[in-house]
Amino acid sequence: MATSAGRELTSEVLAGDEALVAAADVLYKALRADGQLKRFFVAASNESVISLATILRRFLASAFDGDEWPMLNISPALVGPPAFSGLADAILTAANRPSPLGEDPLVAAMGLLCKDMKSDLRVQAFYEQIRDAVDIGASGSYLDQEVASDDEDVADGIDAGEGTAAILNSVRGAADTEVNTSSLDDMVMGSQQAEETQRCWARFLDSFASSEEAGEAIYAAIFDAAPSLQSLFKTPRAVMSMRIMMGFNQLIQGLQDGKNVRLLVETLGFRHLDLDVTVPRVVIFRDAILDLVHSELGDQLTKPALDGLRWTLDYAGGGFIFIRATYAERLKIIASSWRTASGKAADELEAGIGEEADPSGTLGEVTEETSVPGSSSEMSNKQIMAEGKDKKSKNLWDRWAGGNQNDSQEDSKQLGKSTAYDSSKINTGFTKMQGVPTTYDEMFRFNAAVMGLANNLWMYEVLASFDAIVANVANTYRLQEECDVLSLRFAKLTGTTRLPEYKAVMLASLRSLVPKDWNSAHEVAWNWLWENVERLLQVQLGKPMAMQRLLGRYLGSLEEDGRQKWRTQFFAKFFELAPAGQDYFKQSTSRLYFIADRVLDMSLDLYKQPKDMVDDISALGLRHVGYGIPTELFDPFATGCIQVLHELTSDSELADAFGWSVGLMCRLMVRAINEGSTTVMKAINTNSANQAKKALACAPRGKRATWMLNISVGTQSISPFLWSISSGSMEVAKIIMTDLLTIRADRDKYYYGVDELFQRHPDIVQILTQEAPLLVPTMLDGMLWRSRVAPGGQRRVNIYLKNLLVNAEGGFADALHWISVMQDPRIVTQPVVVSLTDLVWNSIIYRSFLMSKTWLLFTLVVFLLSQSILKNLNTGNPTESERVAIFVCRAFVYLCSMTELIYCRTKTLCKAMKNGEIVRIGRVPVPKCYVEDWCETVSVLLTLVLIAMFTQEPILYCLQNSEEGLFTEACPAASGVAESYATMSMVAMLLYFALLIDFSALSTDLSAFVLVAGRVLPELGLYLLAVSFMIVAFASSISATNEVNHDFSGIPQSGLTLFEMFLSMYPTERFAALQESPSTFTWVACFQIIVTIFLTSLLIAQLNGSYQEVYGSMVGNARISRIEIIVETMPSIRVRRFHRFIESLQLAARLEFGEGDVGLPGGIQVLEPATLHPTNFDSIRRFGGSTSPAMQWPEEHDDEDSEADRFKRLEKTILRAVKKMNAVSSGRKGKKESSMSASDKEQGQSSSADASGS
């Protein structure tokens, strides 16, 4: 065992964090010197030492139950025998237990002492020895302080209703000195107090319907209770309340991990650098929050929880002040010089959409890049940066500062000696070059070539990620993530990686790009940045390849039994660690097994293909945004993975490789979710139209469309609008569509999202017609603008149809095709579609369609000459010249028309078979187009009839018979086929004329008539079927009588006679003969009544009803037919002709909204009569005030929603007031009862004294 012998006996009286840090240092030295524990330090890495230092502080903090350490005599005797011997035995006992996968055994053992073995007698004896070292002269005994505090609690009645009010009053008046602004160490809070604080915070959140409402309440409390802070609240209320809620929740949930809380406060502090955060403002902020929590919870707010909340708020506020005082200037230098070097500043100013800094001054200012704190040690311990043994700094950013700025300056000077000459040569060479590098990327490559480092491929990997590194230098989580990904990409390259070489090229490039502003402060700042990046990269540099081989061998050798065990245990462990996760995994067990297998495969693929896998994981994270997955579940998810693998294998290196990969995947997913979890996506997940309106109201006018159409994470993106459609949130989708297609204007610019919509989703028409047809009218209505005024009786109408007409490549867009597929007559009669259809038809398609049908018309004329006209010119005896003309016409029909029909029908059949567009009629496979398109059916029949006619052609039969003349049809050889040929000729004639019905498309009125006739034709068929039935029935009945009548002799003759009667072709004089046959006459009379009167009247009624039904849509159906013709004909239009047509429309010209008011391009303007579509309001929403694209649009009030919102806010205000009044009254009542009990006690004592005296 280690003793104090040989140590330097020094003693120092310290208190607070200084005492805690000094005691941890003494304990670390004692552990390292102990004989039994020395073996744990032999192979300890730098990150293990850092983790041990952190866990030692947590362990020692419990000596005083998480409270601030009193004045202590810090010396080696503090951890001397006999208590240290028991502690060492306890550590050995804990080290023999199974430790988490990949964690250092000594760190894991100390973690057990902090939690499960905290009540061990050996640990308590060690704590007692520390408490005995309290400097009584300075602060009194710790036990005395504890007893005194207990007595005060009893005296104040903590368990009574006035307890929390009294505590709150004491907290409200707390001194400003509780806000520590001199340092930012790991937050140390006792586990019991942290748990109690988290429980009370959960009760506070449960008192609201949602976390958004809780954020609104916090926002209102700060805004209303602290007038001095109101000037800092410039971010929209909805966004700010959500960020406040996220910030508070992350702080509270991570209280048990002090290092993670510090990292989160650091990240938040860097986002508040532009704000003047002061101690008085922190106190005001803190008191406002505590008042709100107390008013909501009342007596449920315990003293430990209240102290925990106060401590957390003071810690965060002090951290903000410390960060601002220490690093603000350095980060501003990096940001400003990087904007200049990267060339982004000018682009952002020109675009006018640069985001303003959010000067909210609240804890909720959490960037999307901020990961969720509270990650398990398996996810974080291996990712802590390496720290030199001589570093004494306790703060991450102190370590990043490199300790002494003089050292950084000396390093930069030495580096400057090696790069100054090269840089000067480059600068002098610029004047001789025509293409001067103007961006950092170009300048870096140039300098790398000059310095002879152009072959270092790893430098270009850093260059590709350098923008993200610089942008996230203030975000600890994101910077660590970027460096981890870089280490993976380095592993795929050959050669040696010398990180200082990048700094040399970097500084040379920056000096050249920022020559006017560059000074020693810039040198220090950029050296500081790269030293931190280099330190993070060194942690994993060279390790990924070994970890890949180890993990690859294991997964390659893992048999099916092992995988099945992994599948079954993985989700069981995850659900055990996070029961709430069961609510989000609703798929079948086979799907869960698939996910488990993908986790294993992705952990290895991340090593093999880091670049592609980062993109895939980001895309997966964005999909989880739409699923509404809480990021808090990723920590137990990763922990479950690692613990299950630890049970399957005892190889710690393998577990470390797997754990590092899974941890990085989870961090990438969490970042993607955090960046993608915008207010718009939250509204989509709840399908709340009101929430969507509030979210969109917060968007800068220059980025409003982007908020609705694009959320990007790295190279991956997701469209909130498209996700709202696919997830079924149609209310939000309609709000987004309406908002995108609303024209808004300020004095400088018109804002209209139709181009952004089609640029982001070129196939939006297809998507809407297939998945959200109810939104198609909304989209079309948004593309039309009508003027409110109509000078001269004519109203301006702007139709923005460019994106429906032309695609991104300049070709014909497929919007009309998908509109025709809908087969909705109401859609095609919408003004935008009507204008688009008429424009294309009249300008391009009309002539092409007419020319295509000219061939059919010419063929019909030739066929008509050959079959009906020429052979009847000479009373059925054509002359030789007429026979020659008939032969020529028929040869033309067979050689040109028949062969063309055969080719087209064969082509159609092959295409249908290739595409699988086959349906079955009975058992016969038929191309689908034959069933859907009657023209195709008629063409097939005509082809078959012409082929049959060719085989039965009489002229061919008579070619050998020259006696009757040349090309004659009247010969004995043709007598057998003459009748069949004539019949087929008649059928072919009817089919040719049937194809001419397509000409009706030239007029919508004619086309509508044809379509109506086609719709009511089935009614006529039913009528004829009923008549046929009645004819057969009555003919059979009359034939059964004994009466003799020639017209009704047998069923066929009776049926023919009844048919003549039905057609009114039966001679009138024959009715007299029927009177001689009473039975026959009676049946004939019944037949006439049923058929002529009843069925004919029924037919008229059915035709009238069918016509009324189709009348409203007949024009729409006619336009559908025209659109189908346009879509079919457009591929045959020459590209040059189409481009001339587009140029003639002048779609790039801006259309006027009024006289002198030049508006938006992308459409055509027409004039319509003022009485056609009267309107009394201007659909353009115009706003005054600032015209900056970074500003939000002024709030647009909707009367119904505004009234509902006002009542809701009033109700919340009343409820908060009632709760606060109840809390105050309960406090007064408790005080009153306490004073009454005290007075009763005094009276009882005085009366007893009087009695004894008497």
C-alpha positions, 0 to 999 in steps of 0.5 A, a space after each residue: 500500500 502507498 503511504 505518505 513516506 517520501 512525499 513532500 509534506 506540504 499543506 494548503 487551505 483551499 475551498 470550492 473547486 480549487 479544493 476539489 481539483 487539488 484533492 483530485 490531484 493528490 488522490 491521483 498521485 496516491 493511486 498511481 503510487 499504490 503497488 496494487 493499482 500501478 498495473 492499471 497505469 502501465 498501458 493507460 492512454 492519454 484519453 484514459 488519464 483524462 477520463 480518470 481525472 474527470 471521474 475522480 472529481 465526480 467521486 470526490 464531489 460526493 464527499 460533501 453530497 455534491 455541495 460546494 467544498 468548505 475550507 480544507 487542509 489539502 495535503 498528502 495526509 488527506 488520502 493517507 492511511 488507513 482510509 486509503 487502504 480501504 479505498 484501494 481494496 474497494 477499487 480492486 473489488 470494483 475492477 474485478 466486475 465486468 466493465 463497459 465495453 471499451 472503457 478503461 478498467 480503472 475508470 470503470 471501477 471509479 464509476 462503480 464507486 460513484 454509483 453502485 458502491 457509493 454506500 460501501 463502508 470503505 468508501 464512506 470511511 474515505 469520505 469521512 477522512 476527507 470531511 475530517 480535514 475541514 479547516 474548522 477555524 475558517 469555516 466550522 465543522 462540516 457536521 455542524 454546518 449540516 446540523 445547522 442546515 437541518 435545524 433551519 429546515 425544520 424551523 422554516 417548515 420545509 414540508 409545509 406549503 410555505 416551504 418552497 415559497 420561503 426557499 424561493 425568496 431566499 434564492 431570489 435574493 441570492 448574491 451575484 457572487 454565486 455566478 462564477 465568471 472566472 472559470 468554466 470547469 466541469 459542473 459537479 452536482 450530486 447524483 441525488 440532487 441531479 435526479 431530483 432536479 430532473 424529476 421536478 423538471 419532468 413534472 414542470 414539462 408534464 404540466 403543459 400539453 407539449 414542450 412547445 407550450 412549455 417553451 412559450 411559457 418560459 419565453 413569456 416569463 422572461 419577456 414579461 418579468 424582465 423589461 431590461 432583457 426585452 431589447 435582446 429578444 429579436 428572434 421570432 417568438 416561435 423559433 426562440 421558444 423552441 430553442 429555449 426549450 431545447 437548451 433547458 432540456 439538454 442542460 437538465 438531462 445532462 446534469 449527471 455528466 458534468 463534462 457534457 454540461 460544460 461542453 454544452 454551455 461552451 457551445 451555447 456561450 459561443 453562440 452568445 458572443 455578440 450579446 452583453 451578458 452580465 451578472 445582473 442579467 443572469 440573475 434576472 433571467 434566473 429569477 424569472 425562470 424560477 418564478 415560473 417553475 414555482 408557480 407551476 409546481 407549487 409544493 412539488 418543487 423541493 429544495 434540492 431541485 430548486 437549488 439544482 435549477 439555480 445552480 444550473 442557471 448560474 453555471 450557464 450564465 457564468 460560463 457565457 460571460 467567461 467564454 465571451 471574455 476569453 474567446 470572443 475576439 479570437 473567434 471574431 477574427 477567424 470568422 471575419 478573415 475566413 469570410 474574406 478568404 473564402 469569398 463568401 461575404 460578397 455572395 451573401 451580401 449580394 444574395 441578401 439572405 445572410 442570417 442575422 445573429 440571434 441576439 436573444 440572450 437566452 439559454 435556448 440559443 442552440 444551433 442545429 449542429 449541437 448534439 444532445 448531451 448526456 452521451 454514454 461513456 462508451 460513445 464519448 470516452 474514446 473521442 476525448 482529445 489527447 492532452 499533453 502530460 505537462 498541460 494543467 488546464 482544466 477547461 477544454 478551451 483553455 487546452 485549445 488556447 495552447 496555454 500561453 499565447 507567447 508560445 503560439 506567437 513564437 510558433 507562428 514566428 518560426 513558421 513565418 520564417 519558413 513561409 514568408 519567402 515563399 509567400 512573397 514569391 507567390 505575391 510577386 508572381 501574381 502580377 505576372 499571372 492572368 488567373 490570380 487565385 481569389 479563393 482559399 481553395 485556389 490559393 491553397 492548391 497554388 501554395 501547396 504546389 509552390 512549397 512542393 506539397 502538392 502530392 500530399 493527398 491528405 491535405 486535400 481531404 482537410 481542404 474539402 472539410 476545412 470550411 466546416 471545420 472553421 464554421 464549427 470551431 465554436 461547436 465542440 461536438 461538430 468539430 470532434 465529428 469532423 475530425 473523426 470523419 477526416 481520420 477515416 478518410 485519411 486511412 484510405 490514403 497512402 503516404 505519411 500524414 504530417 499535420 504541421 505541413 497543412 498549417 504552413 500552407 494554410 497560413 501562407 494562403 490566408 496571408 495572401 488573401 487577407 493582406 490588409 487586415 493580417 496581423 499578429 492577432 490573426 497569426 495567434 487565432 489561426 495557429 490556435 485553431 489548427 493546433 486544436 484540430 491537429 490535437 483532435 486528429 492525432 487521437 485516431 490518426 492511424 487507428 481506423 485501418 487496424 480497427 477495420 481489419 479487426 471488425 471485418 474479420 469478426 463480421 466475416 467469421 460471424 455465423 448465422 447463429 451468432 447473428 441471430 443471437 445478436 438480433 434477438 439480444 440487441 433490441 431486448 437490451 435497447 428496450 431495457 435501457 430505453 422503454 420509450 423506444 418501443 413506441 417508435 419501433 412498430 414494425 414486425 420482428 423480421 424488420 427489426 432483425 433487418 435493422 440489427 443486421 444493418 447496424 453491423 454492416 454499417 459499422 464496417 462500411 463506415 471504415 471501408 467507405 467513409 465518404 459515402 457512408 457519411 452521406 448515407 447516414 445523413 440521409 437516414 438521419 433526415 428521414 428520422 426527422 420525418 419520423 419524429 424520433 427523439 435524439 435521446 434514444 440514440 444514446 441507449 441505442 448505441 449503448 445497447 449495441 456495445 453491451 450486446 457485442 461485449 456479451 458476444 466477444 471478450 476482445 476489448 479491441 474489437 469492442 472498441 472498434 465497433 463502439 467507436 464506429 457506432 458512436 460516430 454513426 449515432 453522432 452523425 444521425 443526431 446532428 442530422 436530426 437536430 439540423 433537420 428538426 425545424 419548426 416546419 418539420 415539427 408542424 408537419 409531424 403534428 399535422 397542425 395548420 396553425 403551427 405551420 403558419 407560426 413556423 413560416 411566419 418566423 422565416 426570413 423573406 429571402 429564405 422562406 421558400 427554402 424553409 419549406 422546400 429544403 433542409 440540408 445536412 452535408 450533401 443530403 437534403 430533405 424537402 419538408 413539403 414533399 415529406 408532408 405529402 408522403 406522411 399524409 400531413 395534407 393540412 400542412 402541405 396545403 398551407 405550404 403550397 398556398 404560402 409558396 404560391 402567394 405573391 408578396 412584395 416590398 418596395 424592392 422586390 416581388 417574392 413568388 415561390 413557383 420557380 423554387 418549387 419546380 427547381 426543387 421538385 421538377 416532377 411536382 405535378 406527377 407527385 401531386 397527381 399521384 399522391 395528393 390530387 386535392 392539392 392540384 387545384 391549389 397549385 393551379 390557382 396559385 399560378 394565376 393572378 387577376 387584377 382588382 381593377 379593370 380599366 376600359 372593361 378589360 382585366 389584366 390576367 397573368 398566367 405563370 405557366 412557364 414551369 408547366 410548359 418548359 422543363 429545366 432542359 428546355 424541352 416540353 414539360 410533362 405536366 400536361 401528361 400527368 394532368 391528363 392521366 388524372 382524367 379529372 374534367 374539373 382540373 382541365 377546365 381550370 383557367 391555367 390549364 385551359 390557357 396552356 392547352 389552347 396556347 400549345 394547340 393553336 401554336 404548334 399542335 393544330 397544324 401537325 395534327 391536321 397533317 397527320 390526319 390528312 393521310 387517313 383522309 387521303 387513304 379514305 378517299 382512295 378507298 372510296 373511289 376503288 370500292 364505291 364510286 368508280 365501279 358504279 359510274 357506268 351502271 355497274 359495267 366499268 370501262 377498261 380505263 375505270 378498271 385500271 383506275 380501280 386496280 391502281 386505287 386498290 393497289 395503293 390501299 394494299 401497298 400503302 395503307 395496309 402495310 402501314 397499318 400492319 407495321 404500326 400495329 406490330 410495333 404497338 404489340 411488341 412495345 406492349 409485350 416489352 413493357 408488360 402492358 398486357 391484359 387478359 380478356 378471358 384467357 386471351 392476352 391482349 395489349 392494354 392499349 387495345 382495351 383503353 383506346 378505341 382507335 387502336 381497336 378500330 385500327 386492329 380490326 381495319 388491319 385484319 379486314 384489309 388483310 382478308 380483303 387482299 386474300 379475297 380480292 376478285 381482281 387477283 382471281 381474274 388475272 388469268 382470265 383475259 376474255 373479260 378484259 383487263 383487271 375485271 372482277 366479273 369472271 367465273 373464278 371470282 364468283 365464289 368470293 365476290 359476296 364475301 369481298 363486298 361484305 368486307 369492303 363494306 365493313 372496312 368502309 365503316 371502320 375508315 369512317 370511324 377513324 375520322 371521328 378523331 377530326 372532332 378534336 379540332 373543335 372542343 364543341 364537336 369533341 364534346 358532342 362526340 364524347 356525350 354520344 359515346 357516354 349515352 350509347 350504352 343506354 341505347 344498347 340496353 334499349 335494343 337488348 330489351 327490344 330484342 328480348 321482347 321480340 323473341 318472347 312475343 314471337 315465340 308466344 304467338 307461334 304457339 297459338 292455333 291461329 293461321 296467319 302468314 306473317 306469324 307462321 313460325 318463330 322466325 317469321 313472327 320475329 321478323 314481323 314484330 321487328 318491322 312493327 318496331 321500326 314502323 315498316 309493317 304495311 298498314 293494310 295488313 293490320 286489317 287481316 290481324 283482326 281475323 285472329 283475335 289472339 294474335 291481334 291482342 299479343 301484337 297490341 301488347 307488344 306495341 304498348 310495351 315496346 313503342 310506348 314504355 321502352 321508348 319512353 324509358 329510353 328517352 328518360 335514360 338518355 336525358 338522365 345520362 346527358 344531364 350527368 355528363 353535361 357538366 363534364 363534357 367540355 372537360 372530357 373534350 379537353 382531356 382528349 385534346 391534351 392526350 393528342 398534344 402529349 402524343 403529338 409533341 415528340 414528333 415536333 422538331 426541337 427548333 420549332 418548339 424553341 422558336 415557339 418558346 422564344 415568341 412567348 418571351 417568358 423571361 420578360 416581366 409582366 406588369 401588375 399595373 401601369 408602371 408596376 413591373 412584376 414577375 417573369 415566367 408567364 403570359 398576360 391576357 385580357 379578359 372582360 371585367 364581368 367574367 371573373 369579378 374580384 374585389 381584392 388584390 391577391 398580392 400581399 404588399 408590405 412596407 417597412 424594411 426591405 431586407 431579405 433577412 427580415 421576416 414578413 410582418 405578421 399576417 392576421 387571420 381573423 379566426 385563427 387570431 381570435 382563437 390564439 388570443 383566447 388561448 393566450 388569455 386562458 394560459 395567462 389566467 391559469 398561471 395567475 391562479 397557480 401563482 396566487 394559490 402558491 402565495 396564499 399557501 405560503 402565507 397560510 403556512 406562515 400563519 399556521 407556523 406562527 400560531 403554533 409557536 404562540 400556542 406553544 409559548 402560551 402553553 409553556 407560560 401556563 405550565 410555569 404559572 401552574 407550577 408557581 402556584 
